[in-house]
Amino acid sequence: MFQFRISRAIAGALVAAGLAASAAVAQELRYAHVGAEGDIQTRYAEEAAKAIAAATNNEITVQVYPASQLGGVAEMVDGVKMGSISLGHHDFASLARIVPEVAVFNAPFIYRDGAHALAATDPATSPALQAINEKLIASGGMRIIGRIYRGDRHISSNFAVKTPDDLAGKPFRAVPLELWVSMVKGFGAIPTPVEVSELPTALMTGVVVGQENPLTMIASNNLNEVQSHLSMTGHMRAVLAVFINEEVWQGLSEEHRAAISKVLDDKAKESLQWADEAEAKLVDELKGRGMTVVTEADGLDLAAFRTKVNAQIAQDFPSFGPLIEQIQAVK
């Protein structure tokens, strides 16, 4: 009996030790972003979190905080830099405060199509991104480990926009990042920084007369309620960077890093499919909600936008030239 009790005690201790070891291995990552319900980026984060848990046998779990729950873009980037937030995603240009050249991956009129955008921003194979990642690690204590394809960005407004002249001298929402300010200057408008959470109110009150975003964002945020026209400029292939705190990344095992990288790459390719499938449906949906859609057949002058925007970007970001050539050479 005495031996039996000792055996039971030893067995219990071993079980407890095993549970403790499991608890020590398990790790929760805090994942923040500013996307709203219904946006491709929100779907990406939710599905990636589930897939990471499955791929790591729940040894790595991800708690997602969408819709600016942990702050706006600047707060999120600072949180990842400090490690209070494990990872997040946003436009590449949101990291330009750390490494200015990273904004090149959001440059307008730079990608041939969505597949080219994903190839040029693949952390595993893109020489341009790998070089910039080294700078991000050294200067910001973070790295880019994935990307999301959100769809083409288009202009919405409360009047018809066919050429840059239509926006001349008018306040137009710019993402509060230097690249966007430069692009909106190229549109001919007055760049007016507005956080995404404040955008519907700014449009409704006339603080800005227009904005630009993927159709998924325009629809999910019901911007049709405060904007009457949609100009199909497709000026940007909206690709977002997924970035993680470097200490958090290095604290993961090699197996876990590989599993997470594969999940994010698979989801990136799926996000391109989602965006392509959604575009045509969303045009019809937004028409049904009362928006007037302006295309090249209706007089939209894409060449004029491309010429003026590229000239403005070249003037404001002269260092982008070699990087743009490298990106455009990606097959």
C-alpha positions as CSV (number, residue, x, y, z in Angstrom):
1,M,0.0,0.0,0.0
2,F,2.8,2.4,1.0
3,Q,4.6,1.7,-2.3
4,F,1.3,2.2,-4.3
5,R,0.8,5.6,-2.6
6,I,4.4,6.6,-3.5
7,S,3.9,5.5,-7.1
8,R,0.7,7.5,-7.3
9,A,2.5,10.5,-5.8
10,I,5.3,10.2,-8.3
11,A,2.9,9.8,-11.2
12,G,1.0,12.9,-10.1
13,A,4.2,14.8,-9.9
14,L,5.2,13.7,-13.3
15,V,1.8,14.8,-14.7
16,A,2.1,18.1,-13.0
17,A,5.6,18.6,-14.4
18,G,4.3,17.8,-17.8
19,L,1.5,20.3,-17.6
20,A,3.9,22.9,-16.3
21,A,6.2,22.2,-19.2
22,S,3.3,22.5,-21.7
23,A,2.3,25.8,-20.1
24,A,5.9,27.0,-20.4
25,V,6.0,26.2,-24.1
26,A,2.6,27.7,-24.9
27,Q,2.7,31.4,-25.9
28,E,0.0,33.9,-26.8
29,L,0.8,36.6,-29.3
30,R,-1.1,39.9,-29.3
31,Y,-2.0,40.9,-32.9
32,A,-3.4,44.4,-33.6
33,H,-4.7,46.1,-36.7
34,V,-7.1,49.0,-37.6
35,G,-9.3,47.1,-40.0
36,A,-13.1,47.0,-39.6
37,E,-15.5,44.1,-39.7
38,G,-16.0,42.9,-43.3
39,D,-12.6,44.0,-44.6
40,I,-10.2,41.5,-46.2
41,Q,-7.5,42.4,-43.7
42,T,-9.8,41.5,-40.8
43,R,-10.7,38.2,-42.4
44,Y,-6.9,37.5,-42.9
45,A,-6.0,38.2,-39.3
46,E,-8.9,36.0,-37.9
47,E,-8.1,33.1,-40.2
48,A,-4.3,33.4,-39.7
49,A,-4.8,33.3,-36.0
50,K,-6.8,30.0,-36.2
51,A,-4.4,28.5,-38.7
52,I,-1.3,29.4,-36.5
53,A,-2.9,27.7,-33.5
54,A,-3.6,24.6,-35.6
55,A,-0.2,24.5,-37.2
56,T,1.6,24.7,-33.8
57,N,-0.7,22.3,-31.9
58,N,-1.9,25.3,-29.9
59,E,1.6,25.9,-28.6
60,I,1.3,29.4,-30.2
61,T,-2.0,31.1,-29.9
62,V,-2.9,34.5,-31.4
63,Q,-5.3,37.0,-29.8
64,V,-6.5,39.5,-32.5
65,Y,-7.4,43.1,-31.6
66,P,-9.1,44.6,-34.7
67,A,-10.6,48.1,-35.4
68,S,-7.9,50.1,-33.6
69,Q,-8.7,48.5,-30.2
70,L,-5.0,48.9,-29.2
71,G,-4.7,52.4,-30.8
72,G,-4.3,54.0,-34.2
73,V,-1.5,53.2,-36.7
74,A,1.2,55.1,-34.9
75,E,0.4,53.5,-31.5
76,M,0.2,50.1,-33.0
77,V,3.7,50.4,-34.7
78,D,5.1,51.8,-31.5
79,G,3.6,48.9,-29.5
80,V,5.2,46.3,-31.8
81,K,8.5,48.2,-31.6
82,M,8.4,48.1,-27.8
83,G,6.9,44.6,-27.6
84,S,3.7,45.4,-25.8
85,I,2.0,44.3,-29.0
86,S,3.5,41.1,-30.6
87,L,2.6,41.7,-34.2
88,G,0.4,43.8,-36.4
89,H,-0.3,44.8,-39.9
90,H,-0.8,47.9,-41.9
91,D,0.5,49.6,-45.1
92,F,4.3,49.2,-45.5
93,A,4.6,53.0,-45.3
94,S,3.4,52.9,-41.7
95,L,7.0,51.7,-40.9
96,A,8.6,54.6,-42.8
97,R,9.3,56.5,-39.5
98,I,11.8,53.7,-38.8
99,V,13.1,53.0,-42.3
100,P,12.0,55.6,-44.9
101,E,12.6,53.3,-47.9
102,V,10.0,50.7,-46.8
103,A,7.3,53.1,-48.1
104,V,8.3,52.2,-51.7
105,F,6.2,49.0,-51.4
106,N,3.1,51.2,-51.2
107,A,4.2,53.4,-54.1
108,P,1.3,54.1,-56.5
109,F,1.4,52.7,-60.1
110,I,4.4,50.4,-59.1
111,Y,2.9,46.8,-59.6
112,R,1.7,45.2,-62.8
113,D,-1.1,43.3,-60.9
114,G,-1.9,41.6,-57.6
115,A,0.3,38.6,-58.3
116,H,3.3,40.8,-59.0
117,A,2.6,42.8,-55.7
118,L,2.7,39.5,-53.7
119,A,5.9,38.3,-55.4
120,A,7.7,41.6,-54.9
121,T,6.8,41.7,-51.2
122,D,7.5,38.1,-50.3
123,P,9.8,38.2,-47.2
124,A,11.4,34.8,-48.2
125,T,12.4,35.8,-51.8
126,S,12.3,39.5,-52.4
127,P,15.8,41.0,-52.4
128,A,14.5,44.5,-51.9
129,L,12.3,43.5,-48.9
130,Q,15.1,41.4,-47.4
131,A,17.5,44.3,-47.5
132,I,14.9,46.6,-45.9
133,N,14.1,44.0,-43.3
134,E,17.7,44.1,-42.1
135,K,17.3,47.8,-41.5
136,L,14.0,47.4,-39.7
137,I,15.6,44.8,-37.4
138,A,18.6,47.1,-36.7
139,S,16.7,50.4,-36.3
140,G,13.2,49.3,-35.1
141,G,13.6,45.9,-33.4
142,M,10.9,44.4,-35.8
143,R,10.7,42.6,-39.0
144,I,8.2,42.0,-41.8
145,I,7.1,38.3,-41.9
146,G,4.1,38.4,-44.2
147,R,1.8,40.5,-46.4
148,I,-1.9,40.9,-47.2
149,Y,-3.4,41.7,-50.6
150,R,-6.4,44.0,-50.0
151,G,-7.4,44.9,-53.5
152,D,-6.9,48.0,-55.7
153,R,-7.4,51.4,-54.2
154,H,-9.9,53.7,-55.8
155,I,-11.0,57.3,-55.3
156,S,-14.4,58.1,-53.8
157,S,-15.8,61.6,-53.7
158,N,-19.0,63.6,-53.6
159,F,-18.7,64.7,-57.2
160,A,-17.3,63.2,-60.4
161,V,-13.5,62.9,-60.5
162,K,-12.1,62.2,-64.0
163,T,-8.8,64.0,-64.0
164,P,-6.4,65.6,-61.4
165,D,-7.9,69.0,-62.3
166,D,-11.2,67.9,-60.8
167,L,-9.5,67.7,-57.4
168,A,-7.4,70.9,-57.7
169,G,-7.4,72.9,-54.5
170,K,-9.9,70.6,-52.7
171,P,-9.2,69.0,-49.3
172,F,-8.8,65.3,-49.8
173,R,-8.1,62.7,-47.1
174,A,-4.6,61.4,-47.0
175,V,-3.5,58.5,-44.8
176,P,-1.3,60.2,-42.2
177,L,1.9,59.0,-43.9
178,E,4.3,60.9,-46.1
179,L,3.9,58.7,-49.1
180,W,0.1,59.3,-49.1
181,V,0.5,63.0,-48.7
182,S,2.8,63.0,-51.7
183,M,0.4,61.0,-53.7
184,V,-2.6,63.2,-52.9
185,K,-0.5,66.2,-54.0
186,G,-0.1,64.3,-57.3
187,F,-3.9,64.0,-57.4
188,G,-3.9,67.8,-57.5
189,A,-5.7,68.0,-54.1
190,I,-4.8,69.4,-50.7
191,P,-3.6,66.5,-48.5
192,T,-5.6,66.4,-45.3
193,P,-4.5,63.7,-42.8
194,V,-7.4,61.8,-41.2
195,E,-7.3,58.6,-39.2
196,V,-9.5,55.8,-40.6
197,S,-11.7,55.8,-37.4
198,E,-12.5,59.5,-38.1
199,L,-13.0,59.2,-41.8
200,P,-16.8,58.9,-42.1
201,T,-17.3,62.0,-39.9
202,A,-14.7,64.0,-41.9
203,L,-16.4,63.1,-45.1
204,M,-19.9,63.8,-43.8
205,T,-18.9,67.2,-42.4
206,G,-16.9,68.3,-45.4
207,V,-13.5,68.4,-43.7
208,V,-12.5,66.4,-46.8
209,V,-14.4,66.0,-50.0
210,G,-13.0,62.6,-50.9
211,Q,-10.7,59.7,-50.0
212,E,-9.1,56.6,-51.6
213,N,-9.3,53.0,-50.4
214,P,-10.0,49.4,-51.6
215,L,-13.6,48.7,-52.4
216,T,-13.8,46.3,-49.4
217,M,-13.1,49.1,-47.0
218,I,-15.4,51.5,-48.8
219,A,-18.3,49.0,-48.6
220,S,-17.6,47.7,-45.1
221,N,-17.4,51.3,-43.7
222,N,-20.5,52.3,-45.6
223,L,-18.8,55.3,-47.2
224,N,-21.5,55.3,-49.8
225,E,-23.6,57.0,-47.2
226,V,-21.3,60.1,-47.4
227,Q,-19.8,59.8,-50.9
228,S,-21.7,59.8,-54.2
229,H,-19.1,58.9,-56.8
230,L,-16.5,56.2,-57.2
231,S,-13.6,56.7,-59.7
232,M,-11.9,53.4,-60.6
233,T,-8.3,54.7,-60.6
234,G,-6.7,51.5,-59.2
235,H,-3.8,53.8,-58.4
236,M,-2.4,51.5,-55.8
237,R,-2.3,47.7,-55.4
238,A,-3.1,47.7,-51.7
239,V,-0.7,45.3,-50.1
240,L,-0.1,45.4,-46.3
241,A,2.9,44.4,-44.3
242,V,2.6,41.9,-41.4
243,F,5.3,42.8,-38.9
244,I,6.4,41.3,-35.6
245,N,8.6,42.4,-32.7
246,E,12.1,40.9,-33.3
247,E,12.6,39.7,-29.7
248,V,9.2,37.9,-29.9
249,W,10.2,36.4,-33.2
250,Q,13.6,35.2,-32.0
251,G,11.9,33.8,-28.8
252,L,10.0,31.3,-31.0
253,S,11.4,28.0,-32.0
254,E,12.6,27.5,-35.5
255,E,9.8,25.1,-36.1
256,H,7.2,27.6,-34.9
257,R,8.7,30.4,-37.0
258,A,8.5,28.2,-40.1
259,A,4.9,27.2,-39.3
260,I,3.9,30.8,-38.9
261,S,5.7,31.9,-42.1
262,K,3.9,29.2,-44.1
263,V,0.5,30.2,-42.7
264,L,1.0,33.8,-43.5
265,D,2.3,33.0,-47.0
266,D,-0.7,30.7,-47.7
267,K,-3.1,33.4,-46.4
268,A,-1.4,36.1,-48.5
269,K,-2.2,34.0,-51.6
270,E,-5.8,33.5,-50.4
271,S,-6.2,37.2,-49.8
272,L,-5.4,37.9,-53.5
273,Q,-8.1,35.4,-54.4
274,W,-10.6,37.1,-52.0
275,A,-9.8,40.5,-53.4
276,D,-10.1,39.5,-57.0
277,E,-13.5,37.7,-56.3
278,A,-14.8,40.7,-54.3
279,E,-14.0,43.5,-56.8
280,A,-16.6,42.9,-59.4
281,K,-19.3,42.1,-56.8
282,L,-18.5,45.2,-54.8
283,V,-18.7,47.5,-57.9
284,D,-22.3,46.2,-58.4
285,E,-23.1,46.4,-54.7
286,L,-21.9,50.0,-54.4
287,K,-23.9,50.9,-57.5
288,G,-26.9,49.4,-55.9
289,R,-26.3,51.5,-52.8
290,G,-26.5,54.6,-55.1
291,M,-22.9,55.4,-56.0
292,T,-22.0,56.5,-59.5
293,V,-19.1,54.6,-60.8
294,V,-16.6,56.4,-63.2
295,T,-14.4,54.3,-65.5
296,E,-12.2,55.1,-68.5
297,A,-15.2,54.5,-70.6
298,D,-16.8,57.5,-68.8
299,G,-13.8,59.7,-69.4
300,L,-11.6,58.8,-66.4
301,D,-8.0,59.8,-67.5
302,L,-5.8,57.3,-65.8
303,A,-2.7,58.4,-67.8
304,A,-3.1,61.9,-66.4
305,F,-3.2,60.5,-62.8
306,R,-0.2,58.2,-63.5
307,T,1.9,61.0,-65.0
308,K,1.2,63.6,-62.3
309,V,1.4,61.1,-59.3
310,N,4.7,59.5,-60.5
311,A,6.2,63.0,-61.0
312,Q,5.3,64.0,-57.5
313,I,6.6,60.8,-56.0
314,A,9.9,61.1,-57.9
315,Q,10.3,64.7,-56.6
316,D,9.5,63.8,-53.0
317,F,11.2,60.4,-52.8
318,P,14.3,60.5,-55.1
319,S,15.8,57.6,-53.3
320,F,13.0,55.3,-54.5
321,G,14.2,55.1,-58.1
322,P,16.6,52.1,-57.8
323,L,14.2,50.3,-55.5
324,I,11.3,50.8,-57.9
325,E,13.4,49.4,-60.7
326,Q,14.3,46.4,-58.6
327,I,10.6,45.8,-57.7
328,Q,9.4,46.2,-61.2
329,A,12.0,43.6,-62.4
330,V,10.4,40.9,-60.2
331,K,8.7,38.3,-62.3
